[in-house]
Every structure is written in C-alpha cells, then in structure tokens.
Amino acid sequence: MNILAIDTSTSLASIAVAVDDQIVAESLLNTNRTLSARIVPEIERILATAGLTIADIDLFASSIGPGSFTGVRGGVATIQGLALAFAKPCVGFSSLSLLAMNFSHATTRVCPMIDARKSELYAALFDCSSSLPSPLISDCVLPPAALLDQISATTEGAVIFVGDGAVRYHDQIAERMGNRAIFASFPLNNTHAANGIILAQHASKEGRLLEPGQLLPVYLRASDAEINHTSKKLP
C-alpha cells in the first residue's frame, strides 16, 4: 500500500510517503503564512523523489488537530481534495498523538504540548510503552497550571514534555514538576509525518477508513473569528 501522510498543525509542516512498510520520502518545511502556496508543490516534489505520482497513492492521511486553525484546516482540505480527485480513502490522526510517537516504546509517560496562545496549551498525556501511544489524558486545551494539576493527579514518576508548548512554558513546568520533568531535545519537539504513516496503517487495519468528506478538523476551541461572530449576535 502506498500512503501519503501530512501534518500542518504547526508552522513546521511535515510530509511523508511510504511504500508498504518503508518510508521512501519525507520532508519538513516552514510554512508560516505560506502553507496554501507551498504544501501541494512540496507533496508533488517528494512524490517525484520517490518515483511516484499522486495517482499512485492508495491512502491519504492527515493530522486533524489540535493546532493552528489555519494550518489544520489547510492540511485537512488538501488531503480531502487529493483523495476526492483520485477516489481514494482518508485517515485522520491527532497531532498530539503524532508528537507522542517520537517516543514510541518509551517507559516514561509523554506529554505533548502545542502552544495554543492566549496562555493555554493543546496537550495530552500518553503511555507510549507500546508501538502506539495510549491516552491517559485525552486531547484538551487548558492553561499550563490546570494541565499540570491533571498530570500530577493522573500519574506518578517522571514525565517527558515535548513540543513548542513545552519550550514556551519550560520554567513553569520545571518549577511545578521539579525533577519529575524531562524536556525533549529540540529535534524531537517537531512532528514527523513518517510516524503518521504508522498511525494510518493501524487505522487501515482496524477498518477506520473515511470518505474525503468525513475527514474533519478537531480544533478543541472556537476560533477568534467564531467568537467575534457570536459576540456580535448577542444583544
């Protein structure tokens, strides 16, 4: 099976292509404010590197959030469009699960964090001791202090904090968690779509394939535009 997976939940997008159980191409690119102009050409470039075309892809996969509203929406729409054009199925996966996949088979709990702005984090807590992360705290959006309260109530021992949210709130996490906090080295703070291939394969084996129109973003909270629109309608 040929699989294309992408993640656009942060400003550093990731694209990967697999043929059966082998990654044949992967790309990381900064798409800050340029996602719509760069993502499809980059997909075409790495497919050409792998000796494939978009028509050769059997399964299209994308992170569905949480993360940047613009990024998540753009990535999902791109995969929807490609899958629809070639009448192929889709798979969606959590961007936080994808980040946790950097620590597959780790015996230490893993807390992926994406900066949600407004003094909040998109985060979760995973047991990553097997090949796929198992959630102990499901994807949520919380202020750092509230999240750390939940983590302390959920698990004992050390926790690996990873992602741009862990970088931004490093001092607060270290003060609260003390020597229980382990911070990922900087290359691990980015998602890798190659790990999304594994998530897509698992979903396919479980029969969790989607029609393109069923692939939907998961934002966890309303966008500023939605909040402003709602507030204007209130008396």
Secondary structure as GFF3:
##gff-version 3
##sequence-region A 1 235
A	DSSP	beta_strand	2	7	.	.	.	ID=ss1
A	DSSP	beta_strand	12	19	.	.	.	ID=ss2
A	DSSP	beta_strand	22	30	.	.	.	ID=ss3
A	DSSP	alpha_helix	35	49	.	.	.	ID=ss4
A	DSSP	three_ten_helix	54	56	.	.	.	ID=ss5
A	DSSP	beta_strand	59	63	.	.	.	ID=ss6
A	DSSP	alpha_helix	69	85	.	.	.	ID=ss7
A	DSSP	beta_strand	90	93	.	.	.	ID=ss8
A	DSSP	alpha_helix	95	100	.	.	.	ID=ss9
A	DSSP	three_ten_helix	101	103	.	.	.	ID=ss10
A	DSSP	beta_strand	109	117	.	.	.	ID=ss11
A	DSSP	beta_strand	120	127	.	.	.	ID=ss12
A	DSSP	beta_strand	134	142	.	.	.	ID=ss13
A	DSSP	alpha_helix	144	154	.	.	.	ID=ss14
A	DSSP	beta_strand	159	162	.	.	.	ID=ss15
A	DSSP	alpha_helix	164	168	.	.	.	ID=ss16
A	DSSP	alpha_helix	170	177	.	.	.	ID=ss17
A	DSSP	three_ten_helix	178	180	.	.	.	ID=ss18
A	DSSP	beta_strand	181	183	.	.	.	ID=ss19
A	DSSP	three_ten_helix	186	189	.	.	.	ID=ss20
A	DSSP	alpha_helix	193	205	.	.	.	ID=ss21
A	DSSP	three_ten_helix	212	214	.	.	.	ID=ss22
A	DSSP	alpha_helix	224	233	.	.	.	ID=ss23
###
